[in-house]
Amino acid sequence: MQIKCDKHHLILKDNLVCFWLLGAFFIAAGSFVVLRTAGLINQAEALAPFERLFAVLVGLVSIGAGVYLMHRVPSSRVEFDFMRRVATIKRRRFLLLHVIRLPFEEIYGFAVDEKQDKDERSVYRAAVILDGGQIVPLSELWLNDRAGVKSTIYQVSQTLTAASASK
């Protein structure tokens, strides 16, 4: 996660540009194949009917793969606003946006959320612990780097402590 801090905000962002570009490439390539087969780009009548059907299916599968990839890889942006004393978590998926607002008074602390992946390796992500014990992940991405996640949590908690002390 990228960390940016100024006088009034602390912002954490996932950097998922490569995944989104790959998804956009699949969508563009699939659209090109479908449009070409439909005869909008060149003479599609030169293709046999089964060739046209196969090309349309390949194009639709490519478009579906791009949409699926972009939907499965959400980007997260977490903004800690020191003036309003609220944390805003924005999770963006393909054509969807989910926003969670947490007042600083409800935040009890931070933790490293851990689970096992498909290969039985430990993966980690940063999370907020609320007063009621509920755990809210800061990002939906799981990372292999426990030290990096702990470093992010340490930086966030130190910045929030310093901001609270200055109030």
C-alpha positions as CSV (number, residue, x, y, z in Angstrom):
1,M,0.0,0.0,0.0
2,Q,1.1,3.5,-0.8
3,I,1.1,5.9,2.1
4,K,0.7,9.6,1.7
5,C,0.4,12.0,4.6
6,D,-0.1,15.8,4.9
7,K,-1.2,18.1,7.6
8,H,-4.9,17.0,7.6
9,H,-5.0,13.6,6.0
10,L,-3.4,10.2,5.9
11,I,-4.1,8.2,2.7
12,L,-3.4,4.6,2.0
13,K,-3.9,3.3,-1.5
14,D,-3.5,0.0,-3.3
15,N,-1.6,0.2,-6.5
16,L,-3.5,-2.1,-8.9
17,V,-2.9,-0.4,-12.2
18,C,-1.3,-3.4,-13.9
19,F,-4.4,-5.7,-13.1
20,W,-6.8,-3.0,-14.3
21,L,-4.8,-2.5,-17.5
22,L,-4.7,-6.2,-18.2
23,G,-8.5,-6.3,-17.7
24,A,-8.9,-3.3,-20.1
25,F,-6.7,-5.1,-22.6
26,F,-8.9,-8.2,-22.6
27,I,-12.0,-6.1,-23.0
28,A,-10.5,-4.1,-25.9
29,A,-9.2,-7.2,-27.6
30,G,-12.5,-9.0,-27.3
31,S,-14.5,-6.0,-28.5
32,F,-12.2,-5.7,-31.5
33,V,-12.7,-9.4,-32.4
34,V,-16.5,-9.1,-32.0
35,L,-16.7,-5.9,-34.0
36,R,-14.5,-7.3,-36.7
37,T,-16.5,-10.5,-37.0
38,A,-19.7,-8.4,-37.2
39,G,-18.4,-6.7,-40.3
40,L,-18.0,-3.3,-38.8
41,I,-14.2,-3.2,-39.3
42,N,-13.6,-5.3,-42.4
43,Q,-15.4,-7.8,-44.7
44,A,-16.7,-10.5,-42.4
45,E,-18.6,-12.2,-45.2
46,A,-15.3,-13.8,-46.3
47,L,-15.4,-16.0,-43.1
48,A,-17.3,-19.2,-43.0
49,P,-20.3,-19.3,-40.6
50,F,-18.5,-21.6,-38.1
51,E,-15.4,-19.3,-38.2
52,R,-17.6,-16.3,-37.4
53,L,-19.2,-18.1,-34.6
54,F,-15.9,-19.2,-33.1
55,A,-14.5,-15.7,-33.4
56,V,-17.5,-14.2,-31.7
57,L,-17.2,-16.8,-28.9
58,V,-13.5,-16.0,-28.4
59,G,-14.3,-12.3,-28.3
60,L,-17.1,-12.7,-25.8
61,V,-14.9,-14.9,-23.6
62,S,-12.1,-12.3,-23.8
63,I,-14.6,-9.5,-22.7
64,G,-15.9,-11.7,-19.9
65,A,-12.3,-12.4,-18.7
66,G,-11.5,-8.7,-18.6
67,V,-14.7,-7.8,-16.7
68,Y,-14.1,-10.7,-14.3
69,L,-10.5,-9.7,-13.7
70,M,-11.4,-6.1,-13.1
71,H,-14.2,-7.1,-10.7
72,R,-12.1,-9.6,-8.7
73,V,-9.3,-7.2,-8.1
74,P,-10.7,-4.3,-6.0
75,S,-8.7,-1.2,-5.3
76,S,-8.9,0.3,-1.9
77,R,-8.3,3.8,-0.7
78,V,-8.3,4.6,3.0
79,E,-8.4,8.2,4.1
80,F,-7.9,9.2,7.7
81,D,-9.3,12.8,8.0
82,F,-7.8,14.5,11.1
83,M,-10.1,17.5,10.9
84,R,-13.3,15.5,10.8
85,R,-11.9,12.7,12.9
86,V,-13.2,10.0,10.5
87,A,-11.7,7.2,8.5
88,T,-13.2,6.5,5.1
89,I,-12.6,3.2,3.3
90,K,-13.5,3.2,-0.4
91,R,-13.4,-0.1,-2.2
92,R,-13.8,0.1,-6.0
93,R,-14.6,-2.8,-8.2
94,F,-15.5,-2.8,-11.8
95,L,-18.5,-0.4,-11.9
96,L,-19.1,-0.7,-8.1
97,L,-18.1,1.5,-5.2
98,H,-18.4,0.5,-1.5
99,V,-17.8,3.2,1.2
100,I,-17.3,2.5,4.9
101,R,-17.0,5.5,7.3
102,L,-15.5,4.9,10.8
103,P,-15.3,7.7,13.4
104,F,-12.0,7.8,15.2
105,E,-13.9,7.2,18.5
106,E,-15.0,3.8,17.3
107,I,-11.4,2.7,16.3
108,Y,-9.9,0.6,19.1
109,G,-6.7,-0.3,17.4
110,F,-5.0,-2.0,14.4
111,A,-4.1,-5.6,13.7
112,V,-2.5,-7.9,11.2
113,D,-5.2,-10.1,9.7
114,E,-3.8,-13.5,8.8
115,K,-5.1,-16.6,6.8
116,Q,-3.8,-19.5,4.8
117,D,-3.9,-19.3,1.0
118,K,-4.6,-22.2,-1.4
119,D,-0.9,-23.3,-1.1
120,E,-1.1,-23.3,2.7
121,R,1.1,-20.3,3.0
122,S,0.3,-17.4,5.4
123,V,-0.9,-14.2,3.8
124,Y,-1.6,-10.9,5.7
125,R,-3.5,-7.7,5.4
126,A,-3.9,-4.6,7.7
127,A,-7.2,-4.3,9.6
128,V,-8.9,-1.9,12.0
129,I,-10.3,-3.2,15.3
130,L,-13.5,-1.5,16.3
131,D,-14.7,-1.0,19.9
132,G,-17.2,-3.8,19.6
133,G,-14.4,-6.2,18.5
134,Q,-15.3,-6.2,14.8
135,I,-12.4,-6.4,12.5
136,V,-12.6,-4.3,9.3
137,P,-9.8,-4.8,6.7
138,L,-8.2,-1.7,5.3
139,S,-7.6,-3.5,2.0
140,E,-9.1,-6.6,0.4
141,L,-5.7,-7.7,-1.0
142,W,-3.7,-10.3,0.9
143,L,0.1,-9.9,1.0
144,N,2.9,-12.3,1.6
145,D,5.0,-9.7,3.4
146,R,4.1,-9.7,7.1
147,A,6.8,-7.2,7.9
148,G,5.5,-4.7,5.3
149,V,1.9,-5.0,6.7
150,K,3.2,-4.5,10.3
151,S,5.2,-1.4,9.1
152,T,2.1,0.1,7.5
153,I,0.1,-0.5,10.7
154,Y,2.9,1.1,12.8
155,Q,3.1,4.2,10.5
156,V,-0.7,4.6,10.6
157,S,-1.0,4.2,14.4
158,Q,1.9,6.6,15.0
159,T,0.5,9.2,12.7
160,L,-3.0,8.9,14.3
161,T,-1.5,9.1,17.8
162,A,0.5,12.2,16.9
163,A,-2.7,13.8,15.3
164,S,-4.8,13.0,18.4
165,A,-2.1,14.5,20.7
166,S,-2.0,17.7,18.7
167,K,-5.8,18.2,19.0
